[in-house]
Amino acid sequence: MRIAIHQPQFLPWLGYLDKIDRADLFVILDNVQFKKNEWQNRNRIRTAQGWQWLTVPVLHRLGQRLNEVLINQASDWPNKHLHALEMHYSRAAHRDRFLEGLRPIYQRPWRGLTALNLAVLEWLLDSFGIKTPLRLASDMVLREEPTDRLIDICRTVGATHYLAGAGAPGYMDVPRFEASGLVLEIQDFRHPTYVQCYEPFVPGMAAIDLLFTCGDDALRLLRCARQQSREA
């Protein structure tokens, strides 16, 4: 069984969904340290000027774990996000259909960041048609050292293969991981090119960019790019 493991991200990009789609199980690493100014509480959407951040304001302290981070309730971030999506994707053929499903998530009174990210991810996977099941790392008994943690997750769920991103050598001891008997695979993600609301094409946007513009064709485009990468 092949698994992928990653911290929960807000409105993740296509590379994140590609990794989930290629795995038999996706483990959400919600019990590691929150990193400020990364992707755990923000992502980018396409605009006529290029792109802009959609950020969830949080209350956190140094060293706090992701599943302990609280959302700043004093900010009106949900309405700001919805207004930005309505405005910048006014030309997107499938915006209204998918925004109808996303809007109730924004309207719920979220307290914790991880709970919000998980709800958004589940909605995204359902919208794309990705069926990979999810599990939380916080439900497992794991060692703290990064490589040991990955080995423990794989053994807990019965995985034989671990699908990692290109940066794997920077956060894990690859020889020790492979010596445990597990197979390490590196994701060979190639970003699909499609017609965005504005030109020129800008890669790396939140996955809703593809969903709003291409609708039910989104998953096919994501998988076609992967196939092209294998054939290159």
N, C-alpha and C positions, 0 to 999 in steps of 0.2 A: 504494500500500500504506500502510495506517495502522499506526503503531507507538505503543506506550506505553513509558515508561522510568521506572524507580523503583528506589530503594535496596531491598535485600532486608530484609524485615521478618519478625519472629517471630510465627507464628500471626496473620497479617494479618486486618484487618477486611473487611467486605463491599465497601466502596468500592474497596479494592485489587483484589479479585477482579472487580468490575464493570469496572474499567479494563482488566484483562487480557482479559476476555471480549469486550470491544468492539474489541480490537486484532487485527490479523493477525499481529503478532509482539510479544513483550514482552521488552525488554532490561533485564536486572538490572544496576543501577548499583553494582557491587561494589567499584569502585576509587576511591571518594570517601571523604572523612573521616567516621569514626565519630562520632556525636553521642550523648553520654551523656544518659540520662533521656528518650529519645524512644522510637520504636517498633521500633528495630532489634534489641533484645534483650528485649523484653517486650510483652505485650498483656493485655487484660482479659477476664475471663469473668464470667458472671452468677452471682450468689449470692442467698440469701434476704435478705441485708443490703443488696443493691444490686449491687456488683461488687468484684472483687479482681484485683490484678496477678498474672500468671504471668511471672516474670523469670528469664532465663538469666544467671547471674553471669559476668562477663567480666574478663579482665586486659587492660588497654589503657593506652596512653600518649597524651598530647596530640598531636593531629595524625596519629594512626595511621589508615590506610585500613581500610575495612570488611573486606576480604579478608585483613587481617593480624591482626585481633582474635582472641584466643584465649579459650576458655571456661575458667573457673576450675574445675579438676577437684577441688578440695578440698570443694566444696559438693555435697550430695546433692539437687540441684535436680530431677533426673528423677523420683525417687520422690515428691517433694513435689508436683510438677505432676500426676502420675498420681493421687495421693491426692485432690487438689483436684477433678480432673475427675470421678473416681468419686463423690465425696461430693456435690458441688453439682449434678451432672447425673443423680442417681439417679432422678429422675422423667422424664427424657428418653426418649422411646420408642425412639430410634435410637442411644442412647449406646453400648451394648455392641457393636453391629455396627461402628461407625466407630472406636471406641476400640481394637478388635482390630487395625485397620490402623495406627493411630497409635502403639500401644504399642511395636512393634519399633523405631521410630525413636528413641524415648526410651531404649531399652535399648542402643543402639549407643554406643561410646566416642568421642564427638565431641571433636575438638581445636579446630577453627576454627568461629567463629560463622556465617560465610557458608555453609559446607557444610551446617550444621544447618538454616539458614533455607531453603536451596534444597531440601533433602530434604522438609521440612515443606510447602513450597509445592507441590512436585510431587505430594505425596500429596493435598493439598487440591484441586488442580485435577482430579486423577483422580477424587476422591470426588464433586465437584460435576458432573463431566462437561464441563469446560472444556478445549477441545482446542488452544488457542493455544500455539504453540511458544515456547521460551525461548532467549535467548542472553545470554552474559556480556559486559559492557562491557570487562572486563579482557582479553578476547581480541582487542580492537580497538586500533588505533593512533589515539589521540585527543589533541586539545589540552586544556589544563588549564582554561582560562577556561570558566565554566559554559555560556554560550550557544554558544561555539565547540564545546564538547564535544557538545552536543545536535545541532548541525548536522552534525558529523562522524559521529555515530552514525547519523543519518538517511541520510546519503550512503553510508555503509559498507554498510548493509543494503538500500539501494535504496528507501527510504521516500519517499512524497510528502506524507503527512499525519502530524502528531505530535499525539497525544491527551494533553493535559496536565491536571493538576488545577486547581482554582480558584485556587490560590496561584501560578500560573505567573508573573504579572507581578512577583512578589517575588523570583524567583530567576533570571530571564532577561531579556535585552534583546529585548522582543517586536518592535519595528520592525526591528531588525537580523536577527532570525530570519526574519521574513516577507520581508525583502528578499533573502534567500538563495534564494527561490523555493519554499520549503516552506510548507505550509498548517498553521496552528496551530488546533487544535480544543480547546475546554475541556469537560471532563467535566461533564455535568449529572446528577450522581448523586442519586437519591432513595432513602432508606433504606426497605427493605420493613418492614412491620409484620406480626408473626406471633405465635403463642402461645408465650411463653417458659415456662420452668419456674416462674417466679414473676411476680407482678404488683406494680406496673404495668410496662408495657413499657419497657425501657431500650435505646435504640439505641447503636450504636458498639461493640458487643462483638466479640471475635474471631469469625471466620466459622464456627468450629466450633459456636457457639451455635445458629445456624440449622440447621447440618447435623445436630447431635445431636437437635434437637427436631422437625425436619420431614423429615429423610431425603432420599429421592429427589425430593421436591418442592422442594428448596432452590433449584436453579437456575431453575426456573420462577418462583418467588417473586421472585428477584433480578431476572430479566428483566421481569416484570410491573411492578415498581416503576419500572424504566427507561422502559417504554412509557407509564406514567401520567405520568411527568415530561415526556415529549415532547408529550403531549396537553394538558397543563395550560396 
